[in-house]
């Protein structure tokens, strides 16, 4: 059962939005839209709807950074429930590719983040075992996962008092992709006499099983670093160490299916006179099949997923959606960005694999290791709420109702929008920035290109402003650091291109200046302009300056919509005697990846305490014992 914990009560437009959306879900509206302005508390509204309907929820965000921000907020709202984080676990990913013009094959190369991998496994376990679960995911949730049938079917259930042949247990653990090791790493197990210790990759605690002969006497949860018992169970279920698991029977069946497809494809290639491609494909595929039969694994095994799962050509893969039941409630955050991303992913994946198949690197079945098509995604959504300050035509057309959330709990109104000519726009900008700096506030400046961002920030520095730039060449962590510097006052102004829009919580910003606003295009569309204008909506003195020599259609619509919202907000404040206040947020909220850092830091602290305890015992240990313990801790640190 979901229990919402918050020191805030719904206010502004939140109460009516929560009520309407809740009624819409209960009435069976398949799609609804929450049109919520920047700073109106859309996440709190979503949390209240989840609390009201008491259904498992999947919140899909357009990128990792916003997903991390939402994950942190939902963790605070639901401390007693399972809030999980499901994004791509790659820190670095170079997909497999073939460049025919240069006859160059690029192997897949990836760097897996162990923390994110653990959180994905925790997500799968929680979704299968609990109803009070909220999963915050990026759009990568439409990429393949392992079969829920295999993941559930291979689980190991244990109960005190029952008898288990330990050799059989070891084989079962290996089939779930646990490795036997003396290193206490996630996804391993070790045996000391009649004690079996398992280290599930989805939990912080290890599982200790104490046997008397074949009878299971005790089940403990323990701290892997200190060895201290933290809980005791009568029953425990251990889930696989990887989301992609299978059985020996399925491996053999898959190899027969791969061999059959290979014969058909080789005939096609040879009949077309593509002898080199046929030779290349035959050599690679047979090598993969030998590895599969011998080791149960081969490089690029995901390209054979259709054969392992027994799917027909063109059938969709298993994804996170298949782990949920029919009572799933989906929230698509920043839907004007997220929906187009969901639609584009399949096409991009198919385009990349075309060369791999045509030039004999992969079998055609590699096409079926893919993200879901847009229509397949929509088919898997029982009910959804689109959330955006600027919903697109698709959301509005699909929705049974559109619920507006224009009134902010703080009483803040949308910023005043002023249009100024482009002639002497830089000189005018400097005057505006001086006013902002005199009030100890901050500014965002939006330009058209990366080069312009770098040049303008450098020019502002020469004039004495603490300025910096932000564009796509900065990674996620670097962008967060830039924004933290802006909020803390280390930086007065940030110049950017297209990264100052969705989900940025910057209450210190009182000025947004958009240079060359009359240049039509994606970066100056109605949606983009409204989103960018919203960056000044969290400050009482918020103003937006559009530098333009003509009013484009996009500008006209963006200004009219902003003025409409501003008018509604001012009338509400006047009726209720509300005095607007600037939003106040601590700088800690900027560290959107803190949840993951904290876990790593806590583990380091526990490890350091353990080492200190070892040092105090040094006198009572032999040199060999002391060296063995210290070496193990050094491996963990490395």
N, C-alpha and C positions, 0 to 999 in steps of 0.2 A: 504494500500500500504506500503510495506516494505521500510524503509529509513535507510540505513547503515551509522552510524556515527563513524568515526575513524580518528585519526591524522596520521595514517599510510597509505601508498599506497602499493598495492601489489608489492612485489619485490622477488628476487631470482627466484625460480621455481613457485611461486604463480600465476603470470599472465597466464602462459601457462596451469597450472592445472585448474584454474578457467574457462578459455575459453573452454578447452576440456570437462570438466564435464558439463558445461552449455549446450554445443552443444549436448552432450550425452543425457541429460534430454530432450531437445527439439526434438531430433531425435527419442525419445521413447525407448531408452535402458532401459530395466527393472532393470538391475543391473549393477553397475559400481564399481570399486575399486580405492580409493585414497591411493596409497602406499607412505606415507609421513614419512620421517625420523623424529626422535625426534628433536624438536626445529625448525621445518620448518614452523610453523604457520598453522597447519591443521585446527584449529578452525576458523581462519580468512578466510581461503579458503572456508570452509563450509558457513560462513556468506555471503561471496560474491556470492556464487552460489544461496543461498536463495534470496538475493537481485535481482539477475539477472532474475530468473524464476518467482518470485512473487507468490509463492505457500506456503500454510501452511506446516510447517515442524515438524517432530517428531524426536528428537535426542535421541537414546537409548544408555545408558552407562552401563558398567558391574557392577557398584556399586554406593552406595550413595555418597561417597566422590568425585569420579570423576564427577558424575552428578552435584553435588553442584558447583564444579569448573567450569564446562561448563555453568551452569546456570548464574553464576556471569559474565562470559565473554560475553555471548550473551546479557545479560541485558545492558552491556556497549556498545555493538555494535548497539543495536536497542532500544534506550531509548524512542522512540515515538510509539513503537509497543508493543504488548502483548507477553511477554516472561514468560512462566509458568513453574512450577516445580512439577513433578508428581512422587513421590516415595512412598513406604510403609509408612504409618503414625504411625507405631508402634515404640516406643522406646524400648519396650520389648515385645516379643511374644513367648508364650509357646503353641504350637498347641495341640489340643485334641489328645489323644493317649490311647491305651490299651495294657498292657503288660500281655499276656496270661500266661507266666511262673509263674508270681507272682499274677495273678488275680487282677491287679491294674489298675484302670481307672484314667487317668490324665485329669482333666478338662482343657479346653482352658483358658489361662490367658494372658491378654494383657494390656499394658500401652500405651494409645494413645497420641501422640504429637499433641496438639491443633493447633499449627502453621502449621504443615505439613498437617493436615486434612483440614484446611482452604485453603491451596494452592491447594490441590487436587480438592476441590469444585470450586475454582476459575478457574482451568484448564477446567473443564467440561463446565462451563458457557461460557468461552472465545471461546472454540472450537465450541460450538453450535451457537455462535452469531457473530463471527468475522472470517475474512479470513487472517488478518495479525497477525497470531499467531504462535509462536515457542514454542513447549513443550519439555523440557528436562526431560527425564524419566530414571529410572533404569529399569532393566529387569523385575521388579515386575509389569510393565504395562501390562503384559500378564495375570495377575490374574483378576478375575471377578470384574466388577463394576456393578452399577445398570443399568437397561434398559434405553437407551437414549429416548425411546418412553415415558416411565413413567416420566423421569426427565423433558422432554420438555412438556409433556402433563399436568403435575401438576403445572406448573409455574403460577404465579398470575400477570396479566397485569392490570395496573391501569392508569387512565387518569383524569386530572383535568376537572371538569365540569360534569363528569358522576356520576350517583347515584349507591350506593352500600349499601346493607343491612349489617350492621356491624357484626351481629351475623353470617351471612353467611361467611363473611371475616374471622372471628375468626376460624370457622370450617375448612375453606380452609387452613389456616395457620397451624392448628393442623395436617391436613392430609399431609402437607408437612414436618411434624416432627419438627415444631417450638413449643416451650413450652411457655405458659404464665407465666411470672415471673416479679417481680419488680427489679430483679438483671439484670443489662444491660450486659448480656452475649451473645456471638455469638450463634445464633440459638434460640433466644427467642423473644417474643414481649410483650408489656405492653400497658395498656389503661389508660389514664387520661382524663375523661370527653369525649370531642369530638376529642381528639388527640390519634392517634394510632401510636406507635413507634415500628419499626421492626429492628432487629439487624441481618442482613444476615451474616452467618459464612464465606462467601467468600469475604467480603468487610471490609475495615477499618471503613467506615462511616455507620451510621445508616440511616434508612429511616423514616421520620416523615410525617404522613398523617393528615391533618387538615380538619375536616368535619363541615358542617353546616347542621344539621339534617342528611340526608343520602347522601347529595351532597358533593363530594370531592372538597374542595376549593383550597388547596395548597399541594404541594409535596416538601419536603426539604430533602437534605442530611445534616447530622449533625455529629459533633464529639461526640461519645458516652461518653467520659470522661467529657468534658467541657459543652456539650450541645449546643455549638456554631454552627450556620448554616454555611455550607461551600459551598452549591450549591442549585439551585432551578430547578425543572423539570416540564415539562408539562405532561410527561408520565414516568412510571417506570415499570420495570418487576422484580418481586421477584422470585428467583429460590428456589428449596427445600433446606432444612437445612442438608440433608444427601444424599449421592449418591445412597443409597438403599431406595427407596420410592415405595409405592404401594397403591392400592385402596382397599376399603372394599370388593368390588365385587371380586377382585383377591384373597384376603385372603380366602374368602368362597370357591372359586373355587379350590384354592390350598389345603385346608383342605379335600375337597372331593377326590381330586387326591391322597393325602397322605394316606387317609383311604383305598382307593382301592389298593395302592401299599402295604400297611401294611398287608392286608388280604392275598395277594398273597405270601408275604415273610414269614408270619407266617406259612402258609401251607407248604412251602418249608422246613422250619426249623423243624417243627413237623414230617413231613414225613421222615426227615433224623435223627430223634431221638434226636434233639438238643432242648430239652424242656426248659432247663435253659436259653438258648439264646433267645428262643421265648418269654418266660415270661419277660425277661429283656427288649427286644425290644418293646413289647406291652405296658409295663408300661411307659417307657420313651416317646414313640411316642404319646400315648394318652394324657399324661401330656402336651407335647408340643402343641398338637392340641387344648387343652382346653385354654392354655395361648394365642395362636394365635387368637382364637375366642373372648376371653375376652379382651385382651390387644393389639392385633395386633402385638405381638412380643413374642419371646421365646429365651432362651439361645441356641446358635448354629443354629439360624434361617437360616444362609447361607447354611446349609446342605440341605435345602428344596428349594433352589433357582430354581431348574428345574421345580418344581410344580408351583411356583409363576409366572414364565415366560412362562409357557406352552410349554416348550421344550420337544422333544422326547429324550429317553435314548441315550446317546452318543453325542448329539448335543453340539456344543461349547457354552460357556457362553458369555454374553456381556462383552466387554473389552473397554479400551480407544480407540482402533482402530475403534470401531463402531460409535464413536462420530464424527470422521472425514469424509469428503467426498472423492470422488474418485480422487481428485487432490492432495492428500497427498504425500509429499516427505519425505522419511525416511532416516536418517543417522544412521548407526550402528557403533558407536565409539568403538575402540579397538576390532574390529570384531573377531579377532582370539580368544578372550576370551568370547565375548558376544554371539556369535552364539552357541558354545557348551553349554553355560548356558541356553539359550532358549530351546535347545533340551532336557536338563536334568530335567527341572522343572516339567514337567508332570509326568515323571517316579517316581521322588521322592515323589510327592504328592500322587500318586496312591498307592505306596508301603506302605505309612503311614496309609492310610485309609483301607487297606485290612483287618487288624485286627479288626478295628471298625465295619466293615460290617460282617465279618465272625463270630464274637463273640456277635452279637446282640446288639451292641451299637447304630449303625446307619443303616438306610435303604440303599439299593444299590444305590438309587438316590444321596447319598452323594458323590459318585464318580464324579458326574456331576458338583459339585461345585469345579472347578479345574482350573489350568492355561491352556492356549491354548497348544495344541500339536505343535511341530515344523512345521509340514506341514500346520497347520491352521494359524500359524503366517505368514508364507511365502505367503499364499494365500491372506492374508489381506494387503499385501504391494504392492501398485500399482507400485512404483518405489523406488529404494533404492541405496544409495552410501555407500559401506563398507569403513571404514576408519581405517587404521592400518599401523604401521611401519613393521609389519610382517604378512601380510594376509595369511590365511590358504588355503588349497587346495579347500575347498568349495567355498570361495569367488572368487578365480581365475577361477574356472570352470564355475561359474554362470555368470561372468561379461562379458558384451558386450565389455568393454575396461578397461584396467588397466592404470591409470594415475600416473606416478611417480612424486614425489615432493622431490627431493634429495638436492636441493640447498637451504640453509638457508638464510634469509634476512641479517643476521649478517656476512655471509661469513665463518662461522665456519665449519670445516670439521669434519667428524667422527673421533673418537679418535684412536690413534695408539694402536694396540693390541700386547702384548708381552706374550710369553709363557715361564714360568720358572718351574724348577723341584720342586716337593713337599718336597724334603729333605730340612730341615731348612727353610720351607716356612714361619713360624712365625717370625723367625729372619729377613728374607728378608723383610717381610711385615713391620716390625718395622722401618727398614731403609727407606722404601718408605714413611711411614707415617711421619717420621722426615722431609723429603724433602717437603712434602705437608704442614706441619705445619710451616716450615720456610718461606713459601710464603703466609702465612695466608689464606690458602685454606682448603677445607674439603675433607673427604674421606668416601666411603662406602665400607664395607667388607661383602661379601656374603658367608655364611657357610651352612652346610647341615641340621643342627638340631637346635631346640630352645636351648637345653642345651649347644651346642657349642657356640651359640650366646651369651648367658649369661656368660659362662666361659671366652671366649675370651675378651669380653668387660671389665670384672672384672680384667683380667690380664693386659690389656692395661691401666686401671686406676692405677694399682699398679706401672706402669712404668712412670706415670706422664701425660698420655694422658687424655684429657677430652672426655671420651668414654661412650657410652650407647648402649643398644640393642633395637631392634624393631622386634616383631613377632606377631603372630595371637592372643595372649592372651591380647594384648593391644587393647582397643576399638578405634573407629575412631577418637575421640577427642584427646585421648592420643597420637595416632600416629602423628596427626597434630602438637601437642606440641613438640614431639621429633624432627620433621623435622624443625619446627621454631627455635628450639634451635641450630640445625645444621647450618642453614642459618645465624643466628645472631652471631655465633661464641662462644656461650656458650658451644657448643659441637664441638670437632674436628672430631670425627669419629663415625659413626653409624654402628653397626654390625647387620645384618639381615639375614633372611632365604629366604622368597619368597615375600617380601612386598616392594621390591625396584625396581619395574619394570614399570608398566603402569602409564603414566600421571604425574609422579613426576617432578616438575619444580624446579631444584636445581642448579642454575648457579654457585654457589660457589664450587661445587664438581669437583675436577680435577683428582681424582683417584678412580677407581673402582677395587677392588681386589676380585677375585673369587677363593676361596679356594677349593681344590679337584675338579677342573673343569672337570677332566676326568672320573668322576663317572656318567655313563649314567643314564638317567631317566628324569622324568618331570621337575625337578628343574635344569637340565643341558641339556635340549633339545635345538635344534637350535633356535627355537622361543624365549625361555627364555633367552638364551645367548645374542641374538641380542638386546632384550629389555633391559637387564641389562647393556650391553655395552653402550647403548644409554644414560644411566644416566650420562656419562662423556662427552656427546656431546655438552653441553651448556657452556663449559669453554675452553678458548684458549689453556690452558695447559693440556687438557684432555688426560689421559692415562688409559689403562686397562691392568691389569696383570692377566693372567690365570695361576694358579699353577696346573701343571699336569705332569705326567710322560709319557703320551702317547697322541697322537692327535686322539680323537674320531671322528666319522663321524659328529656328531653334532658340535663339535668344528671346524672342517675343513670347514664345510659349513658356519658357523657363521662368521669365520675369512675371508673367501673368499668374502662373501657378504659385510661385513664391508669394506674390502679393495677396492671392486668395487665401492662402494659409495664414499669412500674417494678419489679415483682416479678421478671420475667424478667431485667432488666438487673442488679439487685442480686445475684441468684443467680449470674449469669455472672461478675460482678466477684469474688464470694467464691471461686468455684471456681478462678479464674485469678490471684488475688492482685493485682487491679488497683485502683489508687488513682485515683479520678476527678480530672480537672483541667479548669478552665475553658478553653474554647476561646479561643485568642489569634489575633486577626486584625488586620492593619494597617488604618488608616483609609483607605488608598488603595483598598481593595476596595469602599468605599462609593460611589466615583464610578463608577457603572455606565455612564455615557456617556463615560468617559475615552477609550475607543478612538476615538470620533469626534472629540473635542476635540483629541487628539494629532495626528491627521492634519491638521486645520486649522492647528494651531500650527506643525507642521513646515513646512507650505507657507509660512506667514508668515515663519518664520526664513529659509528659503531665499530668499524674495523680498527680505527686508531685506539679506541678504548680497549679493544681486545688485545692489541699488540702491547699496550701498557701493562695489562694484566699478565701477559706472557713474560714481560721483562721482569716483573716482580717475582715471578716463579723461576727465573733463570737459574737461581742457585740450586733449586731442587730437581732440575732437569739435567739429563745427560746432554753432552754436546750434540750427539746425533739427533736426539728428540727435539732439542731447541732449534737446531738447523732445519729440521723437517718442517716444524710449525712456521718458522720465519720464512722459509722458502715458499710455502703455500700462500702466505699473506703477500709476499712480493709478487707472485704470479697474479693474484687477484688485483693488486694495484696496477700491474702492467696491462 
